[in-house]
Amino acid sequence: MANGGLSNGVEREQLWSLFAKYGCIMDIVLKPCKPYAFISFSIIDEAMLAMSELNGKLLSHGSDHPMSPDPQLYLLYVVECKFTLPMFY
């Protein structure tokens, strides 16, 4: 999970190109109006490498982006998330 999201000006393509350097990404989910994203890798070791290399780094918007300052990445690593849907869902 990363703190880059739609509400702080980060786009899906920007996260994809940054995180793809570390391995095969299965999916990136950005929720509208939320400052975070969920990034899924197909291999755990690749996710761990991305986290160790990118945690705390600044995510540059580029010179033409109105967002200032550039957001700093705070990453959280989750191996597996188990949940069950409510009976009425």
C-alpha angles and dihedrals in degrees: 000000000000132000094231109108146145096274093060095046100260116138129210093242091053092053092044094054092046098047097037088072087074101048150302111331116209097189146337119212122195119182117214114260093006125119096220142068137204115227119189123198124195093223123049094215090057091052090049091050092050090050094049093047100041106033109115095010123131116248107220118219093193128244097287097054116104093212112103135215107026111250119251115229116240108183131197122194120214120182097195137352116206121190140151127220118243116260092247096050 
